[in-house]
Amino acid sequence: MTAVDFGSFVEELAAKSGEVILPFFRTSLSIDNKGTVGRFDPVTAADRAAEAAMRALIHKAFPEHGIIGEEYGSEHPDAEYVWVLDPIDGTKSFICGMPAWGTLIGLTRFGKPVFGTMHQPFLGESFTGDGEAARYRGPAGDRELCVRPCAALDEAVLFTTSPLLMSEQDRGAFRRVEQRVRLSRYGGDCYAYCMLAAGHIDLVIETELKPHDIVPLVPIITGAGGVLTAWDGGPALSGGRVLAAGDRVVHAAALKLLQA
C-alpha cells in the first residue's frame, strides 16, 4: 500500500460516505434512540448506510484490515491496520439540519493513529492529517493547517459540544477553565477540533467520548502542531475525557485547572 494509493482510498471512502449521507440531510428522517433511559443518543438510516458502504469498500480493498465503527462494532480490532469510522459525528446537529457534523475516518497501525480525515460533504470540506502535517481542502482552496499561538488562558477561545453531556463533577472542572478563558462557545462536535487545527480556536474540552469520536482527529490535531490528551495528561485514544489545545502553554494551564 503506497502513500498515493492510501490517500486515494481515503478519498474514495469519504466520497462514498458523502454520496450516501447527503440525500438524507435536511429531510424528514426516522430517528432511533440508542441511548439508555433518560439519555438521547440518536442514530439514523444515514449513519447506518454510510458506515455499511465504507465497510464494504474496506472489505474489498483490504480484507486483512480490522474495523472499529460506531454503528456496527468491531471486526479484527487486533489487526495490524484498523480503520476507525464514525459515519456522522454530530448526529444531533445533522437531524436538526445544522451543518456542524462530519464523517470521521481514521486508520491505526499497531494501535497508533497514522491517518485521519474529517469530511463534510454538504460544505465540500475535508480536513486530513498524518500526525506530521495536516491539510484543508474545500471552497477556500487547498492549504496546510496550522494551530495558532496563544500566550495565556485568558486569551483563549474554548469550545465544547455541551456541558450538559458531562457528569456533575466533570462539569465543575470544566467551569473552572471556562471562567478563565476569553470566550466560551458550545456546539461543533468534530468541527470544533478542525477549527482548532485551522487556527481559529484554542481549546476543546469534552467528556464521554468513544474511540471513534477521537482517534480520527488525533493525526489532524497533532499534524497541525496541536496537542491532544486525556484529562490526566495521558493518551486520549480510548476516548473518555479529552483536552485539545493549539498551544502547549494553554494546554498546561487548562490541564492544571481540570485536575484541581
N, C-alpha and C positions, 0 to 999 in steps of 0.2 A: 504494500500500500504506500504509494508515494504521496508527498505533500500535496501535489497537484491533484491526484485522484481523490485524496481525502477531502480537500477543500471543495471540489466539485460535488462530492457525495453529500456533504453537509448542506450545500446549496440546494441539492435535489430534495433532501428531506424537508428543508424549510419551505421550498416552493410547493411541495406536495401537501404539507400540512395547511398552508395558506389556501390552496385550492379547495380543500375540504371544509375549512372553517368559515371562509367569507360568506358563502351562501346562507349561513345561519345567523350572521351578525345583523343586529337591528331588525330581527323578525320575531314573530310570536313563537317562542320556544317552550317546549315541555322541559320543566326543570325538576330534577330529583334532588333530594336532600340526603347526602351520605353521612351527615354528621350525627353525633349522639344526641340524646334528648336535651333540648334547650340550646343546641348549637346548630347554626345554619351553615352547611358546607355544600354548596350547590355543585351539581355536575349536569352537563347537557349532552345531547347527541353529538354536538360539535366536538366536545372533549374526547369522547369515546371514538368517534370516527377518525379524528386526526391522529390519535395515538395508534389505532389499528393500522392506518395507512403507513405511518412511519415504521412500525414494527415489520410490516410486510416487506418494505424496501430493505431494511437491515437484514432480515432473514435471507433474502435473495442474494444480497451483495456480500454479506459477511456472516454466514451461518454459524461460525465458531464464536462469534461475539456474544456477550451477555447483554441483557437489557433490564433496566430498572425504570418502570413507568408509574405515573400517578394512578392511572385507571386500571391497568391490567397486571400490576405487580411485577415480580422479578423472574427472570429466566437466566440461569447460569451466572449469578452475581459474582462468582469466584473466578470468572474467565479473565484472561489477560487484559482484553479490551472489553469495557462495559459501557453501553450507551445509557444515559440518564435523561429521561424525557418527561416534560410537563407540557402537554399539548396546549393548554390555555392557563397560564399563570395570571391570575386576576379574573377568575370566572365571575366574581360578583360585579366587577366593572363591566365585563362582557354582557351579562344578562341585563344590565341597566343601559346598554347602548353607549357606554363611555369607552374611549379608545385606550385607556391605561391598562392594557393587557398584552401578553405576547406569548409566543411559543418558545420554550426553553429546550435546547438540545445540547447535551454535554457528553463528553467522552472521557473516560478514565482509563489509565493503563496501570496495572498493578495497584489499583486503588487511588492513584493520584490523578486529579483533573489535568488533562492535557489540551483540551479544546472546549470552548463554549460559545454558543450563539443565542442571542435573543432576537427573534424575528417578529416584526409587527406588520402583517400583510395589509391591513387596512390603510396604514400610513405609508407603507412601502419602505420600511426602515429595518436595517439589520445592524446589530452590534456584536462583534466577534472578538475573541481573544484566545491566545495560547499560553498565557502566563508570562510571556516575554514582550509581547506587543498586543495592541488592540486597535480595531478599526471600526469606523462607521461607514455605512453605505445607505443612501437614501436620496430623497428630493434635494437635500442640501449638498449633495455631492458625495465624494469618497475621500475620507480623511482619517488620519490617525487620531485615536482617543488618548487624552492625557488629563489626569486629575489636576486640580488647581491647588496652589499653596494656600494655607490658612494659618495665620500666625497664632490664633488663640481661640478657645472655645466660644468666647463671647462675640466672635466674628463669624461663627459657623451657621450654616443653614442645615437644619435637621429634618429628615423625613422618617415617618413610619406609616405602615398601612392603616393601623388604628390602635390606639391604646386599649380599646375595648377587647381586643383579641388577647391581651396579656392577663396573667393572673394578677391578683391584687398586689402581691409582693413585688412582682416584676414591674407593675405599673408605677409603684412608688419609686423604684430605681430609675425608671425612665424619666419620671418627673424631675428628678434631681438634675439630669442632663438638660431636659427641656427648659428648665428655669434659668439656665446659664447661657443658652445659645441666642443668637441674634434673631433667628426666625425658625419657627417650627411649623411644618405642614403635614397633613395627613393624606394618605392615598398613594397610589403609584405601583404597589407590588413590585414586579421585576423592573418596571420602568424607572423607579427611583434609583436602583443600583446602576442602571445605564446612564442616568443623568449625572451620577457621581463620577462614573468613568469618563464622561464627556466634559467634566469640569464645571458643572452648573450648580451642584450642591456639595456639601462637605461630609455629611454623616447620614447613615441609615441604621436604625436600631429596630430589631424585630425579635419576636419570640415565637415559639410553637411551629417552627419551620420543619419541613421534611427534607431529606437529601435532594429530592428532585426540585425543590424550591431554590436551592442554593448552589449545588455542585456546578451547574452550567454557568453560573455567574462568576465563580471564583476566577477562572482564567481571564475573564473580561476585566474585572476589578484589578487584579494583580498585573495584568498586561498593560493597563493604563497607568500603573505606578501607585495604585492604592493598596490598602491593607484591609483584610477581612478575617476576623477571628470570632470565636465564641466569646461569651462574656467573661470566661475565666482566662482569656488570653490565648487559649489553645486553638487547634484547628476547628473549623466550623462545618466540616464535610458531612457530619451526621445531622445537621440542621439544629433545631432547638433555638437557643438564644444567640443572636448574631449581631455583631457590630462591624459595620463597614465604614471606612474613612478614606478621604483623599490625601490627608496629611497625617503623618505619624505623630506629630505633636498633639493634634486634636484627638486622634485615636487614643493616645495615652491618657489624656485628660478625661475623656468620656469613660474610658475603661475604669479609671480610678473612682469615678462617681457611681458607676453601675455596681462596683464591688463594695462600696462604702457600707 
